[in-house]
Amino acid sequence: MKSELNHSGVIKTYARWAPLYDLVFGSVFENARRMAVEASQRAGSRILEVGVGTGLSLPYYSRDTRVVGVDISEPMLRIAQRRAADAGLEQVERLEIMDAENLVFADASFDAVVAQYVVNTVPNPEIALDEFLRVLRPGGELVIVNRVGASAGSRRALEHAFQPIAQRLGWRSNFPWERFERWVERSARAYLIERRPVPPLGHFALIRFGKLPDRVEAGRCAVLNVM
C-alpha cells in the first residue's frame, strides 16, 4: 500500500506543530495518555515510548519505571527534554531523536512499548509495528492509542474525503481496524489482548498487543476483552 505520508513531510509538519501541540492536544487526550501509561506499567518497569512528542505523558510514569522516549521531531523532543528536566523526572532515562520505523535498540530490550497517536502518522505503519514488536521482550506488551477508522458506511466516506486535509496536518483520517488485523496475522508473534474506545468521541482506541514467547505458537493464544 502506497503511503500518503513521507518522512521529510512528517518532520516538517511536527516542527510546525511543536509550539502549539500542548495547547491543542494537551487536555483533549489526557485521559487516554494516563490509561496508556497505566497499562504499560503493568507489563514491566522498562518502557519505550515511541513518538514521545513534547513529553506530555512523561510525568504520569512511576518513578519505579525506567522510560526511554524517542521522536522523529527535534523541536518536539526539545520541549520533552525541558519538561523532564524542569520536573525532575528521574524515571526518564533518556530522550532521543529516532525514526519509529528504524529503532536502534536491540531485540527484546523493553517490557512495554507505548505508541500514542503514532501508527496513523508514520509513512509505513506496518514497518513501525514490526519494529515495536522486535524491541519488545517475549511476554511483553505493545500499548497503542490510535485513531481507528470506519470499515464501511458514511463515516468511512467522510474519512476518505478528509484525508487530503489530514495529510497536511500530519496524520491519516482513514486507518481501519483491518490493517491491525492483517498485521497481527502476518507477524505470527503478536496477539490482541484488549481494544477499547477512549476519549474523545470514541474515534480513538486503546489497543494492547502481547508478544508471544518463542516456544508458543500464535494460533494457540486466546484473544481477550475485545470491544
N, C-alpha and C positions, 0 to 999 in steps of 0.2 A: 504494500500500500504506500503510494507516494505521499510524503509529508507536506503539509501546507506550511510548516514552520522550518526554520533553519537556525543553526547555532548563532551566527552573527546577528540575525534579526532578534533572537531571544535576548542576547546580551545587550543590544541597543535599547530594546523595549524596556527591560527591567532597570537599566540605568536611568531611564526617564521616570520609571515608577518609584525609584528609591526614596526621593524626598517626600512623596505623598503616600507611600504604601501604608504606614502605620495609621494615618488619619483615615484612609479609605477602607482598609480591611482589618484594622485592629480589633474593634469591638464586635463587628459582624461575625467573625469567625472564632471568637474567643472560646466559646463552649466546645466547639469541635476540637480546637487545639488541646484543651485540657483533657478531653476524652482520649485523644491520640496518645498524649504523654502518659496518662494513667495506664492505658493498655500496654504500651511499650515497657513500662517499668515492671509489669507483672511477668514479662518474659525474661528479665535479667537486668544486670546492672551496667553492662557495656552497650551503649546505644549510639547508633549513627543516625543523624538527621540529615537527609538529603534535601536540598532546597531550603536550607535554614533561613534564607532571606534576611530580614532585619533582626532576626532573633527573638521574635515575639513570644515563642513558646519556651525559650531557654529558662526563664525564671520558674517555670512550672515543674522542672525536673528536680527530683530529690537530690540532696547533697550526698546521698549514698550511691548515686549513679556516676558513671564517667561518660560524658557526652562529647562526641565529635560532630561538628557541624560543617557541612560543605555547601557551596553555592557557586553557580557559574558567574554571578554578577558581583564584580568587585565593589561597586558603590553600595549594594545591599549588604554585602558582608562587612564592610567598614562600619556600618551602623550596628550590626550584630556584635562586632568586636567592642565597640564603645559601650553598648548595653551590658555586655558581660563584665567588662572592666569596672564600670561605674557601680554596678550592683554587687560586685564581689562574688560572682557566681563560680565558686570553686569546683562545682561539678562539671563545668565546661573545660574539657581537656585541651581542645584546640578548635580553631575555625579556619578553614582553608578554601581557596578558590579551586573548584573542581567540577568537571563535567559529569552529570549524572549517568551518562552513557559510557563513561570511561573512568571508573573509580580505581584509584591506585592502591587500594588496600588488598591484602592477601585474602585468599579464600577463607571463609568461616571465621572472620575477625570479630563479629558482633553478635550479641544475644538478640538484639532487635534492630531493625532498620525502620525508620519513620520517614514517610514522604507525604507531606501535606500540600495539596494543591500543586503537585509537580507532574504527575503522569500525563495529564492533558495539556501540559505546557512544553514538553520536550519534543524535539523533532521526531524521535523514534521511540515511542513509548515501550514497545516490547523489548528493545535493546536495553533500555534503562531498567525494566523489570528483571531482566536476566542478570544484570549487574547487582541489583539489590539482593537477589536470591543467592548469587555467588558469594558475596561477602558475609552472608548470614550463616551462622553455625547451624548444623543439623539440629532440629528440635526448637530452633528459634522462631521468631515471628516477624513478619513484614506487616507494618501498620500503615495503612494508606488512608488519607482523606482526599476524596476526589469527586468531581462532578461526574454523575452518571447520566448519560443521555438516554432519551427515549428510544425504544426499538421500533415504534410504529406510531401512527396517528398524527394529530395536528401538532403536538409538541415536537415530534421529530422533524416535521416540515419546518417549523419555526427555527429549530436549532440549526438546520442546514442553511436556511435563509440568512441567519445571523452570523454564520461562520466567517464571512469576509471581514466583518467588523471585529469579531472576537479575535481573529488572527492578528489584526493590527494592535489589539490590546494585549496580545501575548499569550493567548490560550485557544483551546478548541471548545466550541459550544456543543459539538456533536461527537461525544465519546461514549458509545453504547456499552452496556454491560457485557455484550457478547465478545468484545475484544479481550476483556479479562478472562472470560471462559475459555476462549481459544488459546490464550497464553498458558493458562493452567494445564490444559490438555497437552500442549506441546512440551511444556517444561518437564513433566513427569516427576518433579521433585516438590512442587508446590501443591497445597490443598487449601481450600477455603475453610476458615474457622467461623467467620462471622461477617455479615453485611447488615448494616442498619442505617437508616437515614439520620442525618444530623442537620442542624440549622445552618443556613436559613432556607426556608421554603421546601425542604425535603428534596431539593435537586442535587444535594451532595450526600455522600455516604462515608461512613467509617467502615473500612474493609480490612479484615485481618486474614493474612495467609500464613500458614505454617510451612516449615521446610522439613521434609521427611528425613529421618535418619538414613544413612547409607543402606542399611540392611532391610528397609521397609519399602515395599512396592507401592506406588501411588494409588493403584486401584483398591488397596486394602484399607485405605484410611477413610474414616467417615467424615462427612460434611455436616457441620453443626450450626445451629442458630441462624439459618439463612432467612432473611426477611425480604 
